[in-house]
Amino acid sequence: MTQIEQEKLLTLLGIVGPYPSTTLLHFANDDIQSCKTIHRYCQSKGYGYQINVADEMFYHSLLEHFKEEAETKVVSFDIARPRYLIQGKKYEFVFVTAPIEPKQRSSFLEKTYEIIRNSGNILLFIPKEEYAQKEEWVALLESCYFVATNIIDDLFDSVDVIVSKKMHGWGSR
């Protein structure tokens, strides 16, 4: 993933409402600066933050960096695992900066749907010039019962952000 401008990431984090007990989940495989920025934001608001990491080297790097931070949890995570429903519907916001392989995308969204609280949001960071990938994600979000999908294409220089909402009572999940 190309570098995300941190001051603009802070602007994006403004969508996280001022509610107590908010928890953010982040699927990341690189870009420690974004993890640090989200961590500082969560720390300043008293929010929980979990980073799921598939890349072993990045996992150990983050583990070392956040070892003293009780409110930030770093987890070694296999995107292809059968289920993500470990802690129930826990997260209000899921940030996805890690690349998800095309064959895993639908399954990823179905499993992620189960761990997002009702009316929670998923934010997918996609390289700016990947038009086909954006169209694919939007169609997959709809088929997995995410609604109110929007693309933020004017905030970052190198990425667009697809934002979609999980709605209670929609679909068969």
C-alpha positions as CSV (number, residue, x, y, z in Angstrom):
1,M,0.0,0.0,0.0
2,T,1.3,3.4,-0.8
3,Q,1.9,5.8,2.0
4,I,-1.2,7.5,3.4
5,E,-0.9,11.1,4.4
6,Q,-1.2,11.1,8.2
7,E,-2.7,14.6,8.5
8,K,-5.4,13.6,6.0
9,L,-5.9,10.3,7.9
10,L,-6.6,12.4,11.0
11,T,-9.3,14.3,9.0
12,L,-10.9,11.0,8.0
13,L,-10.9,9.7,11.6
14,G,-13.2,12.6,12.3
15,I,-16.1,10.3,11.1
16,V,-15.7,8.3,14.3
17,G,-18.4,9.7,16.5
18,P,-17.8,10.9,20.1
19,Y,-19.3,7.8,21.8
20,P,-17.9,5.9,24.8
21,S,-16.7,2.3,24.4
22,T,-15.9,2.7,20.7
23,T,-13.6,0.1,19.2
24,L,-11.7,0.2,15.9
25,L,-10.3,-2.8,14.1
26,H,-7.6,-2.3,11.5
27,F,-6.4,-5.0,9.0
28,A,-2.9,-3.8,8.1
29,N,0.2,-5.4,6.6
30,D,2.5,-2.4,6.4
31,D,2.5,1.4,7.0
32,I,3.3,1.6,10.7
33,Q,2.7,5.4,10.5
34,S,-1.0,4.9,9.9
35,C,-1.1,2.4,12.8
36,K,0.6,5.0,15.0
37,T,-1.8,7.7,13.9
38,I,-4.9,5.7,14.5
39,H,-3.5,4.5,17.9
40,R,-2.8,8.1,19.0
41,Y,-6.3,9.2,17.9
42,C,-7.9,6.2,19.8
43,Q,-5.8,6.9,22.8
44,S,-6.8,10.6,22.9
45,K,-10.5,9.6,22.7
46,G,-10.4,6.6,25.0
47,Y,-11.3,4.1,22.2
48,G,-10.1,0.6,21.8
49,Y,-7.9,-0.3,18.8
50,Q,-7.0,-3.7,17.5
51,I,-4.6,-4.3,14.6
52,N,-4.9,-7.6,12.7
53,V,-1.7,-8.4,10.8
54,A,-1.1,-11.2,8.3
55,D,2.6,-10.3,7.6
56,E,4.8,-11.9,10.2
57,M,7.6,-9.3,10.1
58,F,5.2,-6.4,10.4
59,Y,3.4,-8.2,13.2
60,H,6.6,-8.4,15.3
61,S,7.4,-4.8,14.5
62,L,4.0,-3.6,15.7
63,L,4.0,-6.0,18.7
64,E,7.3,-4.4,19.8
65,H,6.1,-0.9,19.2
66,F,2.7,-1.3,21.1
67,K,3.9,-3.7,23.9
68,E,3.3,-1.0,26.6
69,E,-0.1,0.1,25.2
70,A,-2.9,-1.7,26.9
71,E,-5.7,-0.2,24.8
72,T,-4.0,-1.3,21.5
73,K,-4.0,-5.0,20.7
74,V,-1.9,-6.4,17.9
75,V,-3.0,-9.8,16.6
76,S,-1.3,-12.2,14.2
77,F,-4.2,-12.9,11.8
78,D,-4.8,-15.2,8.8
79,I,-7.3,-13.5,6.5
80,A,-8.3,-16.9,5.1
81,R,-9.3,-18.3,8.5
82,P,-12.7,-19.9,8.5
83,R,-14.4,-17.4,10.8
84,Y,-13.6,-14.0,12.3
85,L,-16.4,-14.2,14.9
86,I,-14.2,-14.6,18.0
87,Q,-15.4,-11.7,20.1
88,G,-18.9,-11.2,18.7
89,K,-20.1,-8.0,17.3
90,K,-17.4,-5.8,18.7
91,Y,-16.3,-3.1,16.3
92,E,-17.9,0.1,15.2
93,F,-15.2,0.8,12.5
94,V,-13.1,-1.6,10.5
95,F,-10.2,0.0,8.5
96,V,-8.7,-2.2,5.8
97,T,-5.4,-1.0,4.5
98,A,-4.0,-4.5,3.9
99,P,-4.5,-5.9,0.4
100,I,-7.2,-8.6,0.1
101,E,-6.7,-11.0,-2.7
102,P,-9.6,-11.0,-5.2
103,K,-10.6,-14.6,-4.5
104,Q,-10.8,-13.8,-0.7
105,R,-12.8,-10.6,-1.0
106,S,-16.3,-11.9,-0.8
107,S,-15.5,-14.3,2.1
108,F,-13.6,-11.5,3.9
109,L,-16.7,-9.2,3.7
110,E,-19.0,-11.9,4.9
111,K,-16.8,-12.7,7.9
112,T,-16.2,-9.1,8.6
113,Y,-19.9,-8.4,8.5
114,E,-20.4,-10.7,11.5
115,I,-18.0,-8.8,13.8
116,I,-19.2,-5.3,13.0
117,R,-21.8,-3.8,15.3
118,N,-25.1,-2.8,13.8
119,S,-24.7,0.5,11.8
120,G,-20.9,0.1,12.0
121,N,-18.7,1.1,9.1
122,I,-16.1,-0.6,7.0
123,L,-13.4,1.6,5.3
124,L,-11.4,0.0,2.4
125,F,-8.3,1.9,1.2
126,I,-7.8,1.2,-2.5
127,P,-5.0,2.6,-4.7
128,K,-6.4,5.6,-6.6
129,E,-6.0,4.3,-10.2
130,E,-7.6,0.8,-9.4
131,Y,-11.0,1.6,-11.0
132,A,-11.9,-2.1,-11.6
133,Q,-11.0,-3.0,-8.0
134,K,-13.2,-0.2,-6.7
135,E,-16.2,-1.3,-8.8
136,E,-15.6,-4.9,-7.6
137,W,-15.6,-3.9,-4.0
138,V,-18.7,-1.8,-4.3
139,A,-20.6,-4.7,-5.9
140,L,-19.3,-7.1,-3.3
141,L,-20.3,-4.8,-0.4
142,E,-23.8,-4.6,-1.8
143,S,-24.1,-8.4,-2.2
144,C,-22.8,-8.8,1.4
145,Y,-25.6,-6.5,2.8
146,F,-23.5,-3.4,3.4
147,V,-25.4,-0.2,2.4
148,A,-24.9,3.5,2.0
149,T,-21.6,2.9,0.1
150,N,-19.6,5.9,-0.9
151,I,-16.1,6.5,-2.3
152,I,-14.0,9.3,-0.9
153,D,-11.8,10.2,-3.8
154,D,-10.7,13.7,-3.0
155,L,-9.0,13.4,0.4
156,F,-5.8,11.4,-0.2
157,D,-3.3,11.8,-3.1
158,S,-2.7,8.1,-3.7
159,V,-5.7,6.2,-2.3
160,D,-9.4,6.3,-2.4
161,V,-11.5,5.2,0.5
162,I,-14.7,3.1,0.1
163,V,-17.0,3.6,3.1
164,S,-20.0,1.3,3.7
165,K,-22.3,0.7,6.5
166,K,-23.7,-2.5,8.1
167,M,-27.4,-2.1,8.7
168,H,-29.3,-4.1,11.2
169,G,-32.0,-6.4,9.8
170,W,-30.8,-6.2,6.2
171,G,-30.3,-9.4,4.3
172,S,-30.2,-12.9,5.8
173,R,-27.1,-12.6,7.9
